[in-house]
Structures are given as structure tokens and as C-alpha cells.
């Protein structure tokens, strides 16, 4: 029997009727009663299966779905947070993330009646697994049903219960051995418990929906010879957004100012020099130093980024590097073997030796820029430099695109004029057919919260867990994170199929 056999054949018209019951001016309460409650019912739930306005600390969660079961104490299967149609639900992701961690819920649904985000909780790491509009929910209702229905909830709880009993039996076996009363097992179960190193897996399977991206491994230099265009900030937060999407990311700081290193909370003096650890200078100047010898692992909640740190001593290595045979390929040789999906290199805003080393090691370039006259004028020099380096490499060095940061959302006409000037520069430099300006949905606005988080030594994603940030700052951070998430998704899309290192 199909998983969705109990569904009616006219669910499309039912959903349309539900969605037509609200308008852009509807309230949050309207969405709860006219959209969420009917959706819960066609998912198979009844009134006894959910609670409303559940107090979580000082806030109230709109819906908590948890089936009453005397045999098994389980966390909520689903929680639902509702907003009015006029609200952008992307700005409330942190709120539902917090609710999911507090309740231990497996799934979360965030909606304003027009948009629907389904989130998954694994070990308090919250991931958005699918985003739907009214139209796409109707088109993909089978998928929506498979994930959120009461039938799936029952299957999940049944599997959890059986696994729990196996684990308890195994634990009882261990206890009986310790107390030397092995026959006590007969009181409970004649079966054998699993050995300690055996994973307990029930034969009952819950449907697992997976979306697989094409595997891609790339080394990218985030490059612009103009300073102050958000190069390091883009590198840090793009890396964090990629990691949120399940990508393994290594950051390499090859700038003597070590802004990337400090932006990840690593002090070059206290955490590297005084601890006797190796950094980028050792990797470049010591033949026996391997990549893994220099990596520092950084963690924040559900973000993990590996880092090759920098140090001011790199500024004194120009002569040494110039005297080294085939020095431009030093980093490329050290990066021949690695286990990362993406390596992002952050060089200084110049055309010095370390920039050559970075570009020669790279399989692509990302250009960050501001929408300002001087920053856009610098693109010509970046394009020319890229062409020069490409002549020295054995493979192409594509420019993956131009990422806009620090732009003023209110200066619409000025931004349009700067975009026109940008394309004019690309046309004159011969890059109009080769270089893409990333879509506006990826442009990162100029907001103080970005520099606040970097000064604190963590990516924007960690702001969710910083109790010292005010709610207004967290809301601002969430708006920016929406852009970085879009940037990361677009970045993955364009790097698929590009030549890999």
C-alpha cells in the first residue's frame, strides 16, 4: 500500500481552499486557525495530538505536536511557529531554532501562510531541509505529507520504541553480569541482547528523504586588490554558510594582517606563537611541514571551520619566498591531497608574492566588491591579473563571479548606476562574457552586526547563541544570514561542473 494511501485525491483543491482563506492583511491568529489547524487535520492529526501556546522560557510556542503514548516518553515530533503573512519568516529562523533545541523536537515548521520552511533537529543542530511556497506545497504535497504526517510520526515512534527496548535489554545484560545473576534475564526476555559494539537497528524503517549534491572539491581565492570591500567578511561567512549546507571547508589566511585568523577568534600571538603552533609561514617555507600540521579546528554550535592561520611574521618572508625555487607553486603542492569540499584562501589586498602563490594554487576566483566607484574601478586590475596568472598555470583559472557586499539598500538609483559602471568595466576588460555578477538576492547589506560578530571572533551564525546581543541585533543578523545562505547556494550551483583541483 502506498505511503500516502489514506490521502484523498482532491487534496490540491483542498489546499487551494485553505490558502484562499487568508490574505496579505490576515493576522497571525488567522493563519493559525485557517491554515495550520486544517493542515494538521489533513496530515492525519486530531485535536488531542497537539498543544497550543506552550510556554518556552519567556515565550510561547504556537503548536507542539506530540502523540500521547504510555509506552514511550518521546520528544515532540513537530513544533510549528506561525507568523502573519506580512512577516518575512526567514527573519524568525533563530526563534524556531531555539524552540526546537528547548523541546528536543524532531521537526519544525515555520510558516506565515504563504511560505513554509521545514527544519530538522539532529543533536541540537537545526537545518532547513525544504522551503515551499503555497504553489510548490500543492505541487509537492506528497513530500510534505511523507515528512510531517501522523503516519510518519507513528512509524518514527514505533522504531524509536523498539530500538529503546533493545538498548535496555543490552544494558540489563551488562547489569546481570556485574551482579552475577545472569538468570535474571529470564524474567524479562529470553532473547539475546546485542553485543556492545553492535549498532541496534530496527527492521522497521522510516522513510528518509535525501537530496544529494554533486560532489565538488575546489580551491578558491577570494581576491580583490582594493581593500575594505568585505573580502575577509565574505570569506568567513560564506564558509560558515557552506558548512551549514554540509560542506567541509578549510580557510587559509595568507595575509600578514591575519584578519581572517582573528575574525575566527584565534589570536596569532597567544594562540599560535606562544603555543608553539605552526601557521601559513611554516607551510610555505618549511618543506617538511604538511597541511595538517598547520590546521586549527574552530567550532561554534553547529558550525565547524578548519583554519590555516596567519601571523605578522609572514610580512618578513617576501625575500625568502622570492629566493625559493618555484615558489609560486609552494601552496599548490601542499594542497595536492586534502579532504575538503571547498578551500577558501584569503590573501592581502595587493599584487604581491603571496597573491601569486594563492592564485597559482586555485581552481577559481571569487571577487568581492562594494558598489562604489573605486571598488568597481579595481575590477579591471583584478581581471588583468587573473589573465596573467592563468598564462602560467596548467589549467584554466575561471572567475566564478562577483559578490556584492556592504551595499546601501536605500540608495537604489546609486546602486543601479554602479552596476551599470561595473558592466562597463567588464565590457572594456573583455570579461563581460566570462564574469557573472551574482544575483541581488546574494548581495550583503552594510549593517553593524556584521562587524560586531567579526570583532567578537565568530561567524554571523554564532550570533544566535550570543546572549549578549540584543534582540534587534539578532534580527539584523538573521536578515544578513539569509543573504549569505543564498550566496552559498548560488556558489555551490556555479561550482558544480567547474574544473577541480
N, C-alpha and C positions, 0 to 999 in steps of 0.2 A: 504494500500500500504506500503511495507517495507520502512524503513527509507532510505535505500540506493538504492531505486528502480531505480534511474537515473544512477547508475553506470553501466559501461559496463562489460560484462562477462570476458573480456580478460585483466582485469587490471593487473593481475600478469605478463603477458608478457610485458605490457606497462611499468611497474615499472622496470623490469629487463633491458629493453632497456634504460630507463633513467639512471639507475645506471651504466650500461656499458659505458656510455658516458664520465665517469671520471675515472681517475687513481690515484694512490698514489701521483703522481707528479703534479696533477692538482692544479690550483690556486684557491683562494677564489672566484675570478670572475667566473671561470669555474663552480664552484658549484652553484653560484647564477643563472647563465643563463641556465645551462644544467640540474640542478636538482630541484632547488627551484621554478623557474618560471613554468616548466612543472607540478610540483606537485600542485601548486596553481591552475593551469588550470583544472586538473582532479578533484580537490576539488570543482570546480564549479565557481571559481573567474575569472573575466576578468581584463584587464589592468587598468580599471578605479577604481577597488576596492582596489588597493594598491599604496603606495608611496615607493620610494627607497631613500636611503641615506638621511634619515631625521635627521636633526641636533638636538641632545640632549645634551645641555650644550656644552662641547668642543669635543664631539664625534659624530659619525654618525651611526645611526641605519640602518641596511641593508634593512629591509622591515617592513612597517607598514600597516596592513590590516584593513581598516575601511570603511564600506559601506556608501556612501553618502545618507543621509536621512534628508529631510527638516523638518520632524515632530519631530524629537528627536535628541538632541545632546548627543551622546554616546562616551565613551572612545573607543580606538581601541579594536577590538575583539581579534586580534592576532598580535604579533610582531615576527619577525624572525631575528635571529642573525646567521651569516654564518662564518665559518672558513674553512681553507684549509684542505684537507684530512690528511695532515701530522700533524695537530694540535690535541691535546687531548682536546675535548670540555669540559671535566669536569673541566678544569682549567679556563674556561670562564663563569662559572655559575654566579659569582658575577656580571659580566658585564651585562648579560641579566637581572639579578635580579634588577639592578639599572635602566635599561631601562624600565622594567615593572612597577616599582614604579613611575618613572617620567611620563610615558604616561598613567598610570592607566589601562593598557591593561588587559584583562581578561585572555588571554592565551599567552604563549611564546613558540617558537620552536627554539631550539639551535641545529645546525647541522654542520657537516663537510662533508656531503655527504655519509659518511659511518655509522655514528651513529646519532640518532635523539632523543633528550630529549624534552618532552612536559612538560611545567611548568604552574602552576595555581596561580593566584593572588587573594588573599582574604584579604582585609583590609591591603594591602601592605605586607602581609606575603606570601612569594613565596615558593611554594612546587613543587618539581618534581613529577609528577603523573605517568609517564611511560617513560622507556628508551627502545629504539628499535635500532636494527642493520638493515642493508639492508634486511637481510633474514627474521628477525622477523617482519619488517614492511610489507613485502609482505604477510606473514602469517596472520598478524593481521590488514590488511588494512581496513577492515570493521570498526574496532575500531578507527583507525586513522581517517577515514572519518567521523565517527559519532562525533568525538570531534572537528575537525578542519574545516569541510566543510562549504561552504557558506549557505547551507540549515540550519545547526545548528545555524550559525550566525544570519540568518534572524529570526529564531524562538526565539532566545535569545533576539534580539532587539524588536520583537513584544511583548514578555512577559514583557520586561522592560518598554515599552511604555504604555501598559495597566495598569500596576501597578503604573506608574508615574501619569497617569490621575486620578486614584482612590485616590492617595495621595493628588493630587492638589485639587480634589473635596472636600475631607475631610478638607483640610486647608481652602478652600473657605467657607465651612460651619462654621468653627470656626470664621473666619473673619466676616461673616454676622451676627453672634450672637453678636459679640463685637460691631459692628456698628449699631446694632438693625435694620438691613434691611434684614430680613430673606427671603423676596420675591425676592431678587436679584439672588437667586439660579435659579429661573425660566429662567433667561437669558442664563444660561449655560446648566443645566441638570436637568431633573425632578426627577432623581433617588436620592436615599438616600446615603449619604456618610457613610463610616464605622465608628463605634464608636471609640473613642480614643484608647481603649485597644484591638482593633481587628487587627490582622495581615492581611494585604492586600495580597492576593494570587490569581494570575490569574488561570483560568481553563486551559489555555494553558500551557502545561508542556514541559520543555526542558529535554532531556534525561540526566540523571545524572548517571555516571558510578562509582560504589563504589567497593573498594576492602577491604574486612573485614578480619582482622587478628583474630585468635582465642584469646579470652580474656585470659590474663595471669597475675597473680599477684605474684611477687616473691621478697624475701628479700635476697640480695646478699652481701656478704662481699668480698671486693677487697683486697686480702690478699697475703702478702709476707713478711717474716721476714727479708729479705735483703732490706736495704734502698737504695734509689737512682735508683730504677728500673722503675720510672714513674708511681707509684701507684696512687698518687693523681691526676696527669695529666690525666691518663687514666680514672679515676672516673669522673672528671669534664666533659671531652669532650665526653665520652661515654654517659653520662647523657644528654648532650645537643643534641647529635645525636639522641638519643631515643626520646627526646621531639620533635625534628623536624619531627619525624615519627608519631607524635600524641600521644605519651605515656606520662602519668602523672608520674613524677619522684620526689622522695624525696631523698635527700642526708643527711646522718648522719655522722658528723665529730666526731669521738670518739678518736681522737689523741690530746693530750695536746698541741702539737706544733701548732695546728689549721691551718695547711697549706691549707686544703680544704676550710675552712672558709674564709681565706684571699684571696685564689685563686678565690673566687666568689665576691670579693670586699667588704667583711664585716670585719671591724676592731674589734677584740674581746674587746678592751678597750673602744674605742669611741662609737661603735655601739651597744654593748651589755652591758658591765659593767656600763658605765656612763649613759646609757639609762634605767637601771634597768630591762633589759630583761633577760629571763631565757635561759640557754644553756643546753648542754648534762649533766653537773654535776647535775643540778636540776632534770632532768628527771630520773637520776639513783639513786639519794639519797633522793628525796622527794616523799613519797608515793602518795601525793595528786596532784602532778604535772603531767598533761596529755601531751600526744604527741603534741596536738595542741597548748599548752601553750608555746612551745619552738620553733615553726616553724617561720622562716623568709622567706618571699617570695622575690625572686630575679627575675628581668626581664631585658631582653636585646632584643629590637626589637621583633622578633618572637620566642624567647626562654624564657620559664618560668620554673625555677627550685626552688623547696622548699628545705629549709635547716634547719637542727637542728645543730646550730653552736657549736663550742668547745671553750675552754678557758684554759689558763695555770693552773687555779685552779684544773683542772682535775688531774694534776700530784700529787696533795697532797691528793687525795681521795683513794689511794690504801688501806690504813689501814681501812678506813670507809667501803669500799666495801667488804673487807675480813671479816669484823665483821658482815655484813648484812646477815640475813638468806636467803638462796637460791639465793645468789647474782648473780650467773651465769645466772639466768633466768630473771633478772630485766628488761632488754631491751625487751626480748621476750614477757613478759607480757604487756608491754606498747605498743607493736606493734600488739596486737591481732586484733584491729579494725583500719583499715585505708582505704583510698580511692585512692591508688596509683597502677599503673601497675607495677612499679619497685621501690624498696627502695635499694639504694646502700650505704653500710657502709664503711667508710674509717678509719681503725684502725692504730695504730702505727706499725712500722716495728720491732716487738718483739713478745715474747710469754707471755706477762703479763696478768694481770687480765682482762683488758678491751677487750683483744683479745678473751678471753674465753666468755665474755659477748656477743661480736659481733657474734661469730661463733654459739653460742647456740641459737641466735635469727634468724639465717639464714636458708634459704632453699636451698642455693647453694653457691659455692665459685668460684670466678674468680681470676686466678693467673696472674698478670702482671710480665713480666720478660724482661731483656735485653739478647741479645745473647752474653754473656760474661761468663767466667769461674766461677767466684764467684757467679753470679746471678743464673746460672744454677745449681751449686752445692747446693744452698739453697733450691731447689725444693724438695730434699729428706726430709728435715726437715719439709717443709710445708705439704707434703703428710703424714708424720708420725703424725704430729699434728692434721691433719684433721681426721685421723683414730681414734686417742684418743678421740677427741670431739664427733665423731659420736657414740662412745660407750655410751656416756652419754645422747644422745638425744633420743627422742621417735620415730624419723623418720630419714630417710637417709639424709646425707649431701653430695650431689654429687659435684664433681669438674666439673664445666661447661666447662672449658677449660683454655688454657694458651694463653694469649695475648702478643704479642711481641711489645715492644716499644723501642724507642731510638736506632734503629739499623742503621748501616752504609751501605747505599745502594751500595757503591763502593767495599766493602770487600766481594765479592761473595764467594770466597773459604773459608774465615774465618767463614762466616755465616753458610756455609754448614757443616763445622766441628763442630760448636757449636750446630747445630740442631742434628747432629749425637750423640754428647755427651748428649744432652737433652734426646733423646730417650733411651740412655744407662742408664741414671739415672732413668727414668721411669720404665725401664725393671727391674732394680735391686730393685726398691722400690715396685714392684708389681702394678704399676699404668699404665702400657702400654696398658691395655685393657679398662681402665676406664677414662683415661685423654686424651683429644684431644688438639693437637697444632693447633691453629686457622690458617686458610689458609693465604698464603703470601699476598693476596690482602688486608688483615686487618692489616698487620704489619705497625707500625707507625715509620717513619724515624726520625733520630736525626736532627732537624732543629731549629735554634734560635727563629723562630717566635713562637714556642710553649711556650717557657719560657717567651718571651716578653708579650704575651697575658695573661699568668697566673700572671705575675708581675703586669700587669695593672688591674687585678681583674675581668677578664671576660673570657668566653669560646672562643675558636677559631672562632666560628661562628660570634661573635660580631665584629671581625676584619674587616669584610666587611663594617661596618659603622664607623670605626675609621679613621677620616680624617687625623690623624697624622701619620698613617702608610704609608710608601712608596709603590708604585705600585709593586715593586719587593717583598716586604714583604707580600702583599696581595696575590700575585700569589703563593708564597710559602705556605701560609696558605691554599689556595684552594687545593693544592696538598695533604696536610695533611688531610684536611676535607674529601677528597674522601676516605681515609683510614678509618677514624672514621665512615663515613656513611656505609662503607662495614662492619665494626666491629659491628655496631648497628644492621644491617640487619641480620648478621650471629647470633648475640646474641639472637635476637627475635626468630629466627628459632630454635635454640637449646633449648631455654627455654620453647617452646611450648611442652606440654605433660609432663614436669618435675613436680614432686610433689610440690604443692603450700602451702605457709603458709597462 
